[in-house]
Amino acid sequence: MRAAAAARLALSLLIEPGDPRLRDLLVVHSPIRVLQALLASEPLDGSALPATWCERAGQLERERDQVRNRAAHSGLRWVCPGDSQWPAQLADLDHVEPLQETAGGPLGLWVRGAARLDRLASRSVAVVGARSCSTYGAEIAGEVAADLASADFTVVSGAAYGIDACAHRGALVVDRPTIAVLACGADRVYPEAHAILLDRIVDEGGLVVSEQAPGAAPLRHRFLSRNRIIAALTLGTTVVEAQLRSGSLNTLHWADLLGRTTTAVPGPVTSNRSAGVHAAVRAGKAVLVTSGQDVVEELAALGMAG
């Protein structure tokens, strides 16, 4: 493994992904230099590094061995900037303001599956939404995803209950690959009921990816940091059903910050499940769409569907 790639992997074990402080340090210093300072407990730019980072650095060798063993056992590979398979669009995260105390591009991604991440992500669209979705939402999400997949777009989602799972299945129904971005280690199954779905995604040419280390638990804040990966990886984000405080709106906000296409499928005006979608459309944060073809037309209008 290249020295820079190894340094990125090490930093990902010492610092919670999405920490704005690391993003700011990497603007000035290389990953190798930041790691050297951490291991020596030295200041950078005249300032001491966070104590929690330095404390974890003392356990790096043990953690790195555990992670490598888990990765080898689960068939995961580490892909990061500088690798031929790295999606260059993720670098856009380094140039936008933090959102909910999260910022910066990932140090790298753990990938499960044989496909090339850069190729699948080069023409991709996120389809996300409510975990507790309605029958209407489930059907629409599957149809939108199938339309996008049939138009040769890779559907990206978070493998959660509800809309996410329907989006993945919509792509698989038309025999197209899909990418699941997890908030836990890519070797873990979350939710556990989706073990068969995640295996099918990999078996049918798709990928399961995560910036979290193998074995990492799906903690609440990791879903928010995961959302920025979904938004940055794709050309645009489509939301199907979302309440006013839905996590899927966080993905939409990231997409908006990044200048990606943002679209939303309306629901009944009496449905709380669609209240967040309607608010986003009303605020001009998303364009109203009713099908995958509508999404493709929005992408084409911005020169993204070529």
SETI-327187 format. One line per field, with one value per residue: residue number from 1; residue in three letters; x, y, z of N, C-alpha, C in turn. Coordinates in steps of 0.2 Angstrom, whole numbers, plus 2048, in hexadecimal, padded with zeros to 3 digits. Example, Ala and Ser with C-alpha at 12.3 -4.5 7.8 and 13.67 -1.06 7.14 Angstrom:
BEGIN
i [1/2] $
aa [ala/ser] $
n_xx [842/840] $
n_yy [7E4/7F5] $
n_zz [827/823] $
ca_xx [83E/844] $
ca_yy [7EA/7FB] $
ca_zz [827/824] $
c_xx [842/840] $
c_yy [7F0/800] $
c_zz [827/827] $
This chain:
BEGIN
i [1/2/3/4/5/6/7/8/9/10/11/12/13/14/15/16/17/18/19/20/21/22/23/24/25/26/27/28/29/30/31/32/33/34/35/36/37/38/39/40/41/42/43/44/45/46/47/48/49/50/51/52/53/54/55/56/57/58/59/60/61/62/63/64/65/66/67/68/69/70/71/72/73/74/75/76/77/78/79/80/81/82/83/84/85/86/87/88/89/90/91/92/93/94/95/96/97/98/99/100/101/102/103/104/105/106/107/108/109/110/111/112/113/114/115/116/117/118/119/120/121/122/123/124/125/126/127/128/129/130/131/132/133/134/135/136/137/138/139/140/141/142/143/144/145/146/147/148/149/150/151/152/153/154/155/156/157/158/159/160/161/162/163/164/165/166/167/168/169/170/171/172/173/174/175/176/177/178/179/180/181/182/183/184/185/186/187/188/189/190/191/192/193/194/195/196/197/198/199/200/201/202/203/204/205/206/207/208/209/210/211/212/213/214/215/216/217/218/219/220/221/222/223/224/225/226/227/228/229/230/231/232/233/234/235/236/237/238/239/240/241/242/243/244/245/246/247/248/249/250/251/252/253/254/255/256/257/258/259/260/261/262/263/264/265/266/267/268/269/270/271/272/273/274/275/276/277/278/279/280/281/282/283/284/285/286/287/288/289/290/291/292/293/294/295/296/297/298/299/300/301/302/303/304/305/306] $
aa [met/arg/ala/ala/ala/ala/ala/arg/leu/ala/leu/ser/leu/leu/ile/glu/pro/gly/asp/pro/arg/leu/arg/asp/leu/leu/val/val/his/ser/pro/ile/arg/val/leu/gln/ala/leu/leu/ala/ser/glu/pro/leu/asp/gly/ser/ala/leu/pro/ala/thr/trp/cys/glu/arg/ala/gly/gln/leu/glu/arg/glu/arg/asp/gln/val/arg/asn/arg/ala/ala/his/ser/gly/leu/arg/trp/val/cys/pro/gly/asp/ser/gln/trp/pro/ala/gln/leu/ala/asp/leu/asp/his/val/glu/pro/leu/gln/glu/thr/ala/gly/gly/pro/leu/gly/leu/trp/val/arg/gly/ala/ala/arg/leu/asp/arg/leu/ala/ser/arg/ser/val/ala/val/val/gly/ala/arg/ser/cys/ser/thr/tyr/gly/ala/glu/ile/ala/gly/glu/val/ala/ala/asp/leu/ala/ser/ala/asp/phe/thr/val/val/ser/gly/ala/ala/tyr/gly/ile/asp/ala/cys/ala/his/arg/gly/ala/leu/val/val/asp/arg/pro/thr/ile/ala/val/leu/ala/cys/gly/ala/asp/arg/val/tyr/pro/glu/ala/his/ala/ile/leu/leu/asp/arg/ile/val/asp/glu/gly/gly/leu/val/val/ser/glu/gln/ala/pro/gly/ala/ala/pro/leu/arg/his/arg/phe/leu/ser/arg/asn/arg/ile/ile/ala/ala/leu/thr/leu/gly/thr/thr/val/val/glu/ala/gln/leu/arg/ser/gly/ser/leu/asn/thr/leu/his/trp/ala/asp/leu/leu/gly/arg/thr/thr/thr/ala/val/pro/gly/pro/val/thr/ser/asn/arg/ser/ala/gly/val/his/ala/ala/val/arg/ala/gly/lys/ala/val/leu/val/thr/ser/gly/gln/asp/val/val/glu/glu/leu/ala/ala/leu/gly/met/ala/gly] $
n_xx [804/803/80C/805/7F7/7F7/7F9/7ED/7E4/7E8/7E5/7D7/7D4/7D7/7D0/7C0/7B6/7B2/7B5/7B7/7C3/7CD/7CC/7CF/7DD/7E2/7E2/7EE/7F8/800/7F8/801/80A/801/7FE/80B/80D/802/806/812/80D/80E/80D/804/806/808/7FE/7F7/7F2/7E1/7DE/7D8/7DA/7E8/7E9/7E2/7EB/7F5/7F1/7F1/7F8/7F2/7E5/7E6/7EA/7DF/7D5/7DA/7DA/7CC/7C8/7CE/7C8/7BB/7BC/7BE/7C5/7D0/7CE/7D4/7D8/7E3/7E3/7DF/7D1/7CA/7BD/7BD/7B4/7B1/7BA/7B4/7AE/7B7/7B6/7AB/7A0/79F/792/787/791/79A/7A6/7B0/7B9/7B9/7C6/7C9/7C1/7BA/7B7/7AB/7AA/7AC/7AC/7B1/7B3/7B4/7AE/7A1/79C/79D/793/786/778/770/763/759/750/742/743/738/72E/71F/714/712/71E/728/725/726/734/73B/737/73C/74A/74C/749/754/75F/75C/75F/76D/773/77B/774/774/774/76F/76D/764/754/744/743/750/754/74A/74F/75B/757/74F/758/75F/755/754/760/76B/77A/77C/781/784/786/78C/78A/791/79E/7A4/7A4/79A/788/77B/76B/769/760/762/76C/76B/768/773/77D/778/77A/788/78A/784/78C/78D/792/797/79A/7A4/7AA/7AD/7B7/7BA/7AF/7AA/79D/78C/789/77F/784/78C/783/780/78C/78F/785/78B/794/78C/785/790/796/78E/785/779/76B/75D/74E/742/734/736/736/735/740/749/757/75A/758/763/76D/768/76B/779/77B/776/77F/78A/788/781/774/764/755/744/737/726/719/709/701/6FC/704/710/71B/720/722/72F/734/72B/72E/73B/73A/732/73A/743/74E/74E/749/739/734/72D/731/73E/742/740/74A/755/753/755/763/768/765/76E/77A/77E/77B/781] $
n_yy [7FA/80B/819/824/820/816/81F/826/81C/819/825/825/81C/823/82F/835/833/841/84B/85C/862/85A/85B/869/868/860/868/86F/866/857/846/83D/845/84A/83E/83B/845/842/836/839/842/84F/861/869/877/87F/87B/870/860/858/851/844/83E/83C/833/828/825/81E/811/80D/803/7F7/7F9/7FA/7EE/7E6/7EB/7E9/7DB/7D8/7DE/7D6/7CA/7CD/7D0/7DE/7ED/7FB/80A/819/82B/82E/821/817/814/81E/828/838/842/843/84B/858/85A/860/86D/873/87B/875/86A/867/865/85D/85A/85A/84F/83D/834/828/819/80A/7FC/7F0/7E4/7E0/7E9/7F9/807/814/814/80F/81A/825/828/82A/82A/830/828/82B/82A/829/81E/818/816/818/80D/813/81B/811/80B/815/818/80D/80C/819/816/80B/811/81A/811/80A/813/813/819/817/812/819/817/816/809/807/804/805/812/812/804/800/808/802/7F5/7F8/7FB/7EF/7E7/7EA/7E5/7EC/7F3/7F9/805/804/80E/80E/811/80B/7FF/7F8/7EA/7E7/7E3/7ED/7F4/7E4/7DC/7DE/7D6/7CD/7D5/7DE/7D5/7D1/7DC/7DD/7D1/7D3/7DC/7E8/7F4/7F5/801/80B/818/816/80C/7FA/7F0/7FB/802/807/815/824/831/82D/82A/837/83C/832/835/840/83A/833/83D/844/83A/839/83F/845/847/83F/840/836/836/83D/843/852/853/84A/83F/83D/849/850/84A/84F/85D/85D/859/865/86F/86A/86D/864/85B/85D/855/850/846/848/846/841/850/84F/847/843/83D/842/84F/856/855/85C/869/86B/86C/877/881/882/87A/86E/866/862/852/843/837/82C/82F/83D/841/83E/847/853/852/852/85F/866/862/855/849/843] $
n_zz [800/7FC/804/807/806/810/81B/81A/81D/82A/831/82F/839/844/845/845/837/82C/835/837/83B/836/829/827/82B/821/816/817/81B/817/817/81C/824/82E/834/839/842/84B/850/857/860/85D/85B/84D/842/84D/856/862/85E/85F/86E/86F/863/863/86E/869/85F/866/866/859/851/856/853/845/841/844/83C/82F/82F/830/824/81B/81D/81A/80D/809/802/802/7FC/7F6/7F4/7E7/7E2/7D4/7D3/7DA/7DD/7D6/7D9/7E6/7EC/7EC/7F8/800/7FE/803/80F/820/825/831/83B/833/827/818/80D/80C/813/80D/806/80B/802/7FC/7F0/7DF/7D4/7CC/7D6/7D2/7C4/7C6/7CE/7C5/7BE/7C5/7D0/7DF/7E9/7F6/805/811/81F/825/81A/80F/806/7FA/7F9/7F9/7ED/7E3/7E6/7E2/7D4/7CF/7D1/7C9/7BD/7BC/7BC/7B1/7A8/7A8/7B3/7C3/7D1/7E1/7F2/804/80A/814/81D/815/809/804/803/7FA/7EF/7EC/7E8/7DD/7D4/7D3/7CE/7C0/7BC/7BE/7C5/7D6/7E4/7F5/802/812/823/82D/82F/820/820/828/82B/82A/82A/833/82C/81F/819/80F/804/804/800/7F4/7ED/7EB/7E5/7D9/7D1/7D7/7E5/7F6/801/80D/817/824/82F/82D/837/83F/848/845/849/84E/84A/83F/834/830/82B/822/818/811/809/800/7F9/7F3/7EB/7E1/7D2/7D5/7E1/7E5/7EE/7F6/7FF/80F/81F/828/830/82B/828/81B/815/819/810/804/807/807/7FA/7F4/7F9/7F2/7E5/7DE/7D4/7DB/7DF/7E2/7E7/7E7/7F4/7FB/800/80D/814/820/81E/812/815/817/80A/803/808/805/7F7/7F6/7FC/7F2/7F2/7EB/7DC/7D6/7D2/7C9/7C5/7C0/7B3/7B3/7BC/7B4/7AA/7B1/7B5/7A8/7A4/7AA/7A5/7A9/7A6/79B] $
ca_xx [800/806/80C/7FF/7F1/7F8/7F8/7E6/7E1/7E9/7E1/7D0/7D3/7D8/7CC/7B9/7B5/7AE/7B7/7B9/7C9/7D2/7CB/7D3/7E4/7E5/7E3/7F5/7FD/7FE/7F6/807/80C/7FC/7FF/811/80C/7FE/80A/817/809/811/808/804/804/809/7F9/7F7/7ED/7DD/7E1/7D4/7DE/7EE/7E8/7E1/7F1/7F9/7EE/7F0/7FA/7ED/7DF/7E7/7EA/7D8/7D2/7DD/7D8/7C5/7C7/7D0/7C3/7B5/7BD/7BE/7CB/7D1/7CF/7D5/7DA/7E9/7E1/7DB/7CA/7C8/7B8/7C0/7AF/7B1/7BE/7B0/7AC/7BC/7B5/7A5/7A0/79D/78B/786/798/79D/7A9/7B6/7B9/7BC/7CD/7C9/7BB/7BA/7B2/7AA/7A7/7B1/7AB/7B5/7AF/7B3/7AA/79A/79A/79E/78C/782/773/76E/75C/758/74A/740/743/731/72A/719/714/713/725/72C/724/729/73B/73D/736/741/750/74C/74A/75A/763/75B/762/774/775/77C/770/778/76F/772/76B/75F/74E/740/745/757/754/746/753/760/753/74C/75D/760/74F/756/766/770/77E/77B/786/781/78A/78A/78C/795/7A3/7A1/7A3/794/782/777/768/76B/75B/764/772/76B/768/77A/781/776/77D/78E/78A/782/790/78D/797/795/7A0/7A3/7B0/7AE/7BB/7B6/7AD/7A7/796/788/788/77B/787/78F/77F/780/793/78E/781/78F/797/787/784/796/798/789/783/773/768/755/74B/73B/732/73A/733/738/747/74C/75E/75B/759/76A/770/766/76E/77F/77B/775/785/78F/786/77E/76D/760/74F/740/730/721/714/703/702/6FA/709/715/721/723/722/735/735/728/731/741/738/72F/740/748/754/74D/744/734/734/728/733/745/743/740/750/75A/753/758/76A/76A/765/774/77F/781/778/784] $
ca_yy [800/811/81C/829/81C/813/824/828/817/81A/82B/824/819/827/835/833/836/847/850/862/864/857/85E/86F/866/85D/86D/872/861/850/841/83A/84A/84A/838/83B/849/83F/830/83C/847/856/866/86B/87E/882/87A/869/85C/856/84B/83E/83C/83A/82E/822/824/819/80B/80C/7FC/7F1/7FA/7F9/7E6/7E3/7ED/7E5/7D4/7D8/7E0/7D0/7C5/7CF/7D2/7E5/7F0/802/80E/820/830/82B/81B/818/813/823/82D/83F/847/843/851/85E/85B/864/874/876/87C/870/869/864/863/858/85D/857/849/837/832/822/815/803/7FA/7E9/7E2/7E0/7EF/7FF/80C/81A/813/80F/820/82A/829/827/82F/82D/828/82A/82C/827/817/816/818/816/809/818/81D/80C/809/81A/818/807/80E/81E/813/807/815/81C/80C/808/819/812/81C/813/815/819/818/814/802/808/802/80A/814/810/7FD/800/80B/7FD/7F0/7FB/7FB/7E8/7E4/7EB/7E2/7F1/7F4/7FF/806/805/812/80C/816/807/7FC/7F5/7E3/7E6/7E3/7F1/7EF/7DD/7D9/7DF/7D2/7CA/7DB/7E0/7CF/7D1/7E2/7DC/7CC/7D5/7E1/7EF/7F5/7F7/805/80F/81B/813/806/7F3/7EF/801/802/80C/81A/828/836/82A/82B/83D/83C/82E/839/845/836/831/843/846/835/838/845/848/843/83F/83E/833/836/840/847/859/852/844/83F/83D/850/851/848/854/863/85C/85A/86C/872/868/86F/85E/85C/85B/854/84D/843/84B/841/844/856/84E/842/846/83A/846/856/858/855/862/86F/86C/86F/87E/885/882/875/868/866/85D/84D/83E/831/82C/833/844/842/83E/84D/858/851/854/866/869/85F/850/842/841] $
ca_zz [800/7FC/80A/808/807/816/81F/81A/820/831/833/830/83F/84A/845/843/830/82C/83A/833/83D/832/822/827/82B/81B/811/818/81C/814/81C/81F/829/833/838/83D/848/850/853/85B/864/85C/858/846/842/854/85A/864/85B/864/873/86E/85D/866/872/864/85B/869/864/852/84F/857/84F/83E/840/845/836/829/830/82F/81D/817/81E/817/806/808/800/804/7F6/7F9/7EF/7E4/7DF/7CD/7D4/7DF/7DA/7D7/7DB/7ED/7EE/7ED/7FF/804/7FC/805/816/824/826/838/83E/82F/821/815/809/80F/813/809/807/80B/7FC/7FB/7E9/7DA/7D0/7CD/7D9/7CE/7BF/7C8/7D0/7C1/7BB/7CB/7D4/7E6/7EA/7FD/808/817/821/826/814/80E/801/7F4/7F9/7F7/7E6/7E0/7E6/7DD/7CD/7CE/7D1/7C3/7B7/7BB/7BB/7AA/7A4/7A9/7B9/7C9/7D7/7E7/7F8/80B/80C/81A/81C/811/802/802/801/7F4/7E9/7EA/7E5/7D7/7CF/7D2/7CA/7B9/7BB/7BE/7CC/7DB/7E9/7FB/806/819/829/831/82B/81A/821/82C/828/82D/82F/832/828/818/818/808/800/803/7FD/7ED/7EA/7E9/7E0/7D2/7CE/7DB/7EA/7FD/803/813/81A/82B/830/82E/83E/842/84A/841/84E/84B/846/839/82F/82D/828/81C/813/80D/804/7FB/7F5/7EF/7E7/7DB/7CE/7D8/7E6/7E5/7F5/7F6/806/814/824/829/833/828/826/813/813/81A/80A/7FF/808/805/7F3/7F2/7FA/7ED/7DE/7DA/7D3/7E0/7DD/7E7/7E4/7EC/7F7/7FD/804/814/816/824/81B/80D/817/816/803/800/80B/801/7F0/7F7/7FD/7EC/7F3/7E7/7D6/7D7/7CD/7CA/7C2/7BE/7AD/7B5/7BF/7AF/7A6/7B5/7B4/7A1/7A3/7AD/7A1/7AD/7A4/795] $
c_xx [804/806/807/7F8/7F1/7F7/7F1/7E2/7E2/7E5/7DA/7CF/7D3/7D3/7C5/7B8/7B0/7B0/7BA/7C0/7CE/7D1/7D0/7DB/7E7/7E5/7EA/7FA/7FB/7FC/7FC/80A/808/7FD/805/810/807/802/80F/814/80C/80C/809/802/804/803/7F9/7F1/7E8/7DF/7DE/7D8/7E4/7EE/7E6/7E7/7F6/7F7/7EE/7F2/7F5/7E7/7E0/7E7/7E3/7D4/7D4/7DB/7D0/7C4/7C9/7CB/7BD/7B6/7BC/7C5/7CA/7D2/7CF/7D7/7E1/7E8/7DE/7D4/7C7/7C3/7BB/7BB/7AE/7B5/7BA/7AE/7B1/7BB/7AF/7A5/79D/795/78A/78C/79C/7A0/7AF/7B5/7BB/7C3/7CE/7C2/7BD/7B5/7B2/7A7/7AD/7B1/7B0/7B1/7AE/7AF/7A3/798/79A/798/787/77D/771/766/75B/752/748/741/73C/72D/723/719/715/71A/729/72B/727/731/73E/73C/73B/748/751/74D/751/75F/762/75E/76A/777/776/778/774/773/773/771/767/759/74A/743/74B/757/750/74A/758/75C/750/752/75F/75B/751/75D/76C/774/77B/780/782/787/788/78D/790/79A/7A0/7A1/79D/78E/77D/772/769/766/75D/76A/771/76B/76F/77E/77F/779/784/78F/788/785/790/792/793/79B/79F/7AA/7B2/7B3/7B7/7B5/7AA/7A0/792/785/784/77E/78A/78A/77F/787/792/78A/785/792/792/786/78A/798/793/788/77D/770/760/753/744/739/737/736/737/73F/74A/753/75F/75B/760/76E/76E/76A/775/780/77A/77B/78A/78D/783/777/769/758/74B/739/72B/71C/70E/704/700/6FF/70F/71C/724/723/729/737/731/72B/737/73F/735/735/745/74E/753/748/73F/734/72F/72B/73B/747/744/747/755/759/756/760/76C/76A/76B/77B/782/77F/77B/788] $
c_yy [806/815/821/825/819/819/826/822/818/820/82A/820/81D/82D/833/837/83C/84C/856/864/860/85A/865/86D/864/862/870/86C/85B/84B/83E/83F/84A/844/838/83F/846/839/833/841/84D/85B/867/873/881/880/872/866/85A/850/844/83A/839/834/827/820/81E/812/809/805/7F7/7F2/7F8/7F2/7E3/7E5/7E9/7DE/7D3/7D9/7DA/7CB/7C6/7D1/7DA/7E8/7F8/806/816/825/82E/825/81C/818/818/827/834/844/848/849/857/85F/85F/86B/877/877/876/870/865/861/85E/85C/859/851/843/836/82C/81F/80E/800/7F2/7E8/7E3/7E6/7F5/804/812/81A/813/816/826/82C/827/82D/82C/82D/826/82C/829/820/814/819/815/811/80D/819/817/80A/80E/81A/812/809/814/81B/80F/80B/818/817/80A/80D/819/817/817/816/814/81B/815/80D/802/804/807/80B/812/809/7FD/803/805/7F7/7F2/7FA/7F3/7E5/7E4/7E9/7E7/7F2/7FA/7FF/807/808/811/811/811/804/7F8/7ED/7E2/7E6/7E7/7F5/7E8/7D9/7DA/7DB/7CF/7CF/7DD/7DB/7CF/7D7/7E1/7D6/7CE/7DB/7E8/7EF/7F7/7FB/809/812/819/80D/7FF/7F2/7F5/800/808/811/820/82E/834/82A/831/83E/838/831/83D/840/834/837/845/841/835/83F/849/844/844/83C/83C/832/838/844/84E/858/84C/844/83F/844/853/84F/84D/85B/862/85C/861/870/870/86A/869/85F/859/85A/850/84B/845/845/845/84A/855/849/845/843/83E/84E/859/859/85B/869/870/86F/876/883/886/87E/86F/869/861/858/847/837/831/830/83B/846/843/844/853/858/853/85B/869/865/859/849/840/83A] $
c_zz [800/802/80C/809/80E/81C/820/81E/828/834/834/836/845/84B/842/83C/830/831/836/835/838/82B/822/827/824/815/811/818/818/819/820/825/82F/837/83C/843/84D/854/858/860/863/859/851/846/848/858/85C/860/860/868/871/868/85F/86A/86E/861/85F/868/85D/84F/850/853/847/83C/840/83E/830/829/82E/827/819/817/81B/80F/804/806/801/7FE/7F8/7F3/7ED/7E1/7D9/7CE/7D8/7DB/7DB/7DA/7E2/7F0/7EF/7F4/803/803/7FE/80C/81A/825/82C/83A/83A/829/81E/811/80D/80E/80E/80A/807/806/7FC/7F4/7E4/7D5/7D1/7D0/7D5/7C8/7C0/7CA/7CB/7BE/7C0/7CE/7DA/7E6/7F2/7FF/80F/819/822/820/814/808/7FA/7F4/7F6/7F0/7E2/7E0/7E2/7D6/7CB/7CD/7CB/7BD/7B6/7B9/7B3/7A5/7A5/7AE/7BF/7CE/7DD/7ED/7FE/80D/812/818/818/80B/800/7FF/7FA/7EE/7E7/7E6/7DE/7D2/7CD/7CD/7C2/7B8/7BA/7C5/7D0/7E1/7EF/7FF/80E/81E/82E/82C/825/81A/826/828/82C/828/82D/82D/820/816/811/803/7FE/7FF/7F5/7E9/7E7/7E4/7D9/7CF/7D2/7E1/7F1/7FF/80A/814/821/82A/830/836/842/842/846/846/84A/847/83F/833/82C/829/821/816/80E/807/7FE/7F7/7F1/7EA/7E0/7D8/7D1/7DD/7E5/7EB/7F3/7FD/80B/819/825/82C/831/826/81E/811/814/813/805/800/806/7FD/7F0/7F3/7F5/7E6/7DA/7D8/7D9/7DE/7E2/7E4/7E9/7EE/7F8/801/80C/817/81A/821/816/80F/816/80E/800/802/807/7FA/7F1/7F8/7F7/7ED/7EE/7E2/7D7/7D1/7CE/7C8/7C1/7B8/7AE/7B8/7B9/7AB/7AA/7B4/7AD/7A0/7A6/7AA/7A5/7AB/79D/796] $
